[in-house]
């Protein structure tokens, strides 16, 4: 079992309140003038905290202080508590026996189960998209593909990953299956912290090139109405991402380091 940045609330040491990283927020729900739509109460608190957690703007294990959150959002503690309960229902937050709440640690103990589930959902929506797509769908897919390629020209990981999420959500939308879309998009969110922590740190030129080609192949298969090719394309794409994630979990120096005991004259033993 692996945990990232897990804070252990034991002993008498006081827990430090989690600090939100100052990163440019991704506009997921803009109004017509480009500004975020106004939302009130617990829903607004829940949605903004959820994005902070999924984008690692709040580190895994960070303490969430209700008083500080109420001040940040300009609300009473009641909607803050309601929002925290909603986050806990999605396993994004943990309530400790001390009544302290922390951002859920990023655990990898069931990661293989997640990958199996996401593969099944992603392959399903790709196949459905290839058979159910209409002209409007194809125009949106092409626009999302182009937005991703434009994002690749930047070094902004949040813009690149945001465009990637939008592209894959457009594929699930093209499936025209409410349930497939709902659970596929939830699965995308479940993998966001893993991508931020384990995929994009290794996202180099080779990954940019392969992801661009894989997106193009997927769109071409959906345009052609070929579910088998769409299935194969999304499978190749996800396999490429998984291979990168696995590389981030491999030892960096442990196998190559010489830890032989030195001899009496200071030289390493043969």
C-alpha positions as CSV (number, residue, x, y, z in Angstrom):
1,X,0.0,0.0,0.0
2,X,1.3,3.4,-1.0
3,X,0.2,6.8,0.4
4,X,1.3,10.1,-0.8
5,X,1.7,13.0,1.7
6,X,-0.3,11.2,4.4
7,X,-0.4,13.2,7.6
8,X,-0.6,11.1,10.7
9,X,-2.7,12.8,13.4
10,X,-1.1,11.0,16.3
11,X,0.6,12.2,19.4
12,X,0.4,15.8,20.6
13,X,1.7,17.4,17.5
14,X,-0.8,19.9,16.1
15,X,-1.9,19.3,12.6
16,X,-1.2,22.1,10.1
17,X,-4.1,23.4,8.1
18,X,-3.9,22.5,4.4
19,X,-2.8,25.3,2.2
20,X,-4.4,25.8,-1.2
21,X,-1.8,26.2,-3.9
22,X,-2.1,29.4,-5.9
23,X,-2.7,27.8,-9.4
24,X,-4.8,29.3,-12.1
25,X,-8.2,27.5,-11.7
26,X,-9.6,25.6,-14.7
27,X,-12.8,27.2,-16.0
28,X,-15.1,24.1,-16.2
29,X,-18.4,26.0,-16.1
30,X,-18.1,29.4,-17.7
31,X,-21.0,31.8,-18.4
32,X,-21.5,33.5,-21.7
33,X,-19.1,36.4,-20.8
34,X,-16.4,33.9,-19.8
35,X,-16.7,34.4,-16.1
36,X,-17.7,31.4,-13.8
37,X,-21.4,31.0,-13.2
38,X,-22.4,32.1,-9.7
39,X,-23.4,29.3,-7.3
40,X,-24.4,29.5,-3.7
41,X,-24.0,27.7,-0.5
42,X,-22.8,24.1,-0.1
43,X,-22.9,23.3,-3.8
44,X,-20.4,26.1,-4.6
45,X,-18.1,25.1,-1.7
46,X,-18.3,21.4,-2.7
47,X,-17.6,22.0,-6.4
48,X,-14.6,24.3,-5.8
49,X,-13.1,22.1,-3.1
50,X,-13.6,19.1,-5.3
51,X,-11.6,20.7,-8.1
52,X,-8.9,21.8,-5.6
53,X,-8.6,18.2,-4.5
54,X,-8.6,16.6,-7.9
55,X,-6.0,19.0,-9.3
56,X,-3.8,18.5,-6.2
57,X,-4.2,22.2,-5.4
58,X,-4.8,20.8,-1.9
59,X,-2.3,18.1,-1.1
60,X,-3.4,14.6,-0.1
61,X,-3.6,14.5,3.7
62,X,-4.1,18.3,4.1
63,X,-6.3,19.3,7.0
64,X,-9.5,21.2,6.0
65,X,-10.4,23.8,8.6
66,X,-14.1,24.7,8.6
67,X,-13.6,28.2,10.0
68,X,-10.9,29.0,7.4
69,X,-13.1,27.5,4.6
70,X,-16.2,29.5,5.8
71,X,-14.1,32.7,5.6
72,X,-12.7,31.8,2.2
73,X,-16.2,31.2,0.7
74,X,-18.0,33.9,2.6
75,X,-20.5,31.5,4.1
76,X,-21.4,30.1,7.5
77,X,-20.0,26.8,8.7
78,X,-23.2,24.9,7.9
79,X,-22.8,24.8,4.1
80,X,-19.1,24.1,4.6
81,X,-20.0,21.0,6.7
82,X,-22.6,19.9,4.0
83,X,-19.9,20.2,1.3
84,X,-17.4,18.2,3.3
85,X,-20.0,15.4,3.8
86,X,-20.6,15.4,0.0
87,X,-16.8,15.1,-0.6
88,X,-16.5,12.3,1.9
89,X,-19.3,10.4,0.1
90,X,-16.9,10.4,-3.0
91,X,-13.9,9.2,-0.9
92,X,-12.2,12.6,-1.5
93,X,-12.2,13.5,2.2
94,X,-11.8,11.6,5.4
95,X,-13.3,12.4,8.8
96,X,-11.0,11.5,11.6
97,X,-12.1,10.4,15.1
98,X,-10.9,13.7,16.4
99,X,-13.6,15.3,14.1
100,X,-10.8,16.7,12.0
101,X,-11.3,16.4,8.2
102,X,-8.4,15.8,5.8
103,X,-8.1,15.4,2.1
104,X,-8.1,11.7,1.4
105,X,-4.6,10.3,1.0
106,X,-3.8,9.1,-2.6
107,X,-3.8,5.4,-2.2
108,X,-2.6,2.9,-4.9
109,X,-3.7,-0.3,-3.2
110,X,-6.7,-0.7,-5.5
111,X,-5.2,1.1,-8.5
112,X,-5.4,-2.1,-10.7
113,X,-9.1,-2.4,-10.0
114,X,-9.6,1.2,-11.1
115,X,-7.6,0.7,-14.3
116,X,-9.7,-2.4,-15.2
117,X,-12.9,-0.5,-14.6
118,X,-11.8,2.6,-16.5
119,X,-10.7,0.5,-19.5
120,X,-14.1,-1.2,-19.7
121,X,-15.9,2.1,-19.5
122,X,-13.6,3.9,-22.0
123,X,-13.8,1.1,-24.5
124,X,-17.5,0.9,-24.2
125,X,-18.1,4.6,-24.8
126,X,-15.7,4.6,-27.8
127,X,-17.6,1.7,-29.4
128,X,-20.9,3.4,-28.8
129,X,-19.6,6.7,-30.1
130,X,-18.6,5.1,-33.3
131,X,-22.1,3.8,-33.9
132,X,-24.2,6.6,-32.5
133,X,-22.3,9.7,-33.7
134,X,-24.0,12.4,-35.7
135,X,-22.5,15.4,-37.6
136,X,-22.7,17.8,-34.6
137,X,-20.8,15.2,-32.6
138,X,-18.0,15.0,-35.2
139,X,-17.6,18.8,-35.2
140,X,-17.3,18.9,-31.4
141,X,-14.8,16.0,-31.4
142,X,-12.6,17.8,-34.1
143,X,-12.7,21.0,-32.1
144,X,-11.8,19.2,-28.8
145,X,-8.9,17.4,-30.7
146,X,-7.6,20.7,-32.0
147,X,-7.9,22.4,-28.6
148,X,-5.7,19.5,-27.2
149,X,-3.2,19.9,-29.9
150,X,-3.0,23.7,-29.3
151,X,-2.5,23.0,-25.6
152,X,0.4,20.6,-26.4
153,X,2.3,23.6,-27.8
154,X,2.4,25.1,-24.3
155,X,4.2,24.0,-21.2
156,X,1.0,24.4,-19.1
157,X,0.2,21.0,-17.6
158,X,-3.2,22.1,-16.3
159,X,-4.2,23.4,-19.8
160,X,-3.0,20.2,-21.5
161,X,-4.7,17.9,-19.0
162,X,-7.8,20.1,-19.0
163,X,-8.0,19.8,-22.8
164,X,-7.4,16.1,-22.6
165,X,-10.3,15.6,-20.1
166,X,-12.6,17.7,-22.4
167,X,-11.6,15.5,-25.4
168,X,-12.5,12.3,-23.6
169,X,-15.7,13.7,-22.2
170,X,-16.8,14.6,-25.7
171,X,-16.3,11.0,-26.7
172,X,-18.5,9.8,-23.9
173,X,-21.1,12.5,-24.9
174,X,-21.0,11.2,-28.4
175,X,-22.0,7.8,-27.1
176,X,-25.6,9.2,-26.5
177,X,-25.9,6.9,-23.6
178,X,-26.7,8.7,-20.3
179,X,-25.4,6.0,-18.0
180,X,-22.3,5.2,-20.0
181,X,-21.4,8.9,-20.1
182,X,-22.1,9.4,-16.4
183,X,-20.0,6.6,-15.1
184,X,-17.2,7.1,-17.7
185,X,-16.8,10.8,-16.7
186,X,-16.9,9.9,-13.0
187,X,-14.1,7.3,-13.8
188,X,-12.1,10.1,-15.5
189,X,-12.3,12.1,-12.3
190,X,-11.3,9.2,-10.2
191,X,-8.0,9.0,-12.1
192,X,-7.2,12.7,-12.1
193,X,-4.9,12.7,-9.0
194,X,-3.0,9.8,-10.4
195,X,-2.4,11.6,-13.7
196,X,-1.3,14.8,-11.9
197,X,1.1,12.9,-9.6
198,X,2.3,10.0,-11.8
199,X,1.7,10.7,-15.5
200,X,2.4,14.4,-16.2
201,X,5.8,14.4,-14.4
202,X,7.0,12.1,-17.2
203,X,5.1,13.8,-20.0
204,X,7.8,14.6,-22.5
205,X,8.1,15.0,-26.3
206,X,7.5,11.3,-26.9
207,X,4.3,11.4,-24.9
208,X,3.1,14.5,-26.6
209,X,3.7,12.9,-30.0
210,X,2.0,9.6,-29.2
211,X,-1.0,11.2,-27.5
212,X,-1.6,13.5,-30.5
213,X,-1.5,10.5,-32.9
214,X,-3.7,8.3,-30.6
215,X,-6.3,11.1,-30.4
216,X,-6.3,11.5,-34.2
217,X,-6.7,7.7,-34.7
218,X,-9.6,7.6,-32.2
219,X,-11.5,10.5,-33.9
220,X,-10.9,8.9,-37.4
221,X,-12.4,5.6,-36.2
222,X,-15.4,7.3,-34.8
223,X,-15.9,9.4,-37.9
224,X,-15.7,6.2,-40.0
225,X,-18.3,4.6,-37.8
226,X,-16.0,1.7,-37.0
227,X,-16.5,0.5,-33.4
228,X,-13.7,-2.1,-33.6
229,X,-11.1,0.5,-34.7
230,X,-12.4,2.9,-32.1
231,X,-12.1,0.2,-29.4
232,X,-8.5,-0.6,-30.5
233,X,-7.6,3.1,-30.6
234,X,-8.7,3.9,-27.1
235,X,-7.1,0.7,-25.8
236,X,-3.7,1.7,-27.3
237,X,-4.1,5.2,-25.9
238,X,-4.8,4.1,-22.4
239,X,-2.0,1.5,-22.5
240,X,0.4,4.2,-23.4
241,X,-0.7,6.3,-20.4
242,X,-0.4,3.3,-18.1
243,X,3.1,2.5,-19.3
244,X,4.1,6.1,-18.3
245,X,2.5,5.8,-14.9
246,X,4.3,2.6,-14.3
247,X,7.6,4.2,-15.1
248,X,7.1,6.8,-12.4
249,X,6.7,4.1,-9.8
250,X,10.0,2.3,-10.7
251,X,13.1,2.8,-8.5
252,X,15.3,5.7,-9.7
253,X,18.7,4.7,-8.3
254,X,18.2,1.8,-5.9
255,X,19.4,-0.9,-8.3
256,X,22.4,1.0,-9.6
257,X,23.8,2.3,-6.3
258,X,26.9,0.6,-5.0
259,X,26.3,0.0,-1.3
260,X,29.2,-2.4,-0.8
261,X,31.0,-1.9,2.6
262,X,34.3,0.0,2.2
263,X,37.5,-1.9,3.1
264,X,39.8,-0.8,5.9
265,X,41.8,1.5,3.5
266,X,38.7,3.3,2.4
267,X,38.3,1.5,-0.9
268,X,35.1,-0.3,-1.8
269,X,35.3,-4.0,-1.3
270,X,35.5,-6.3,-4.4
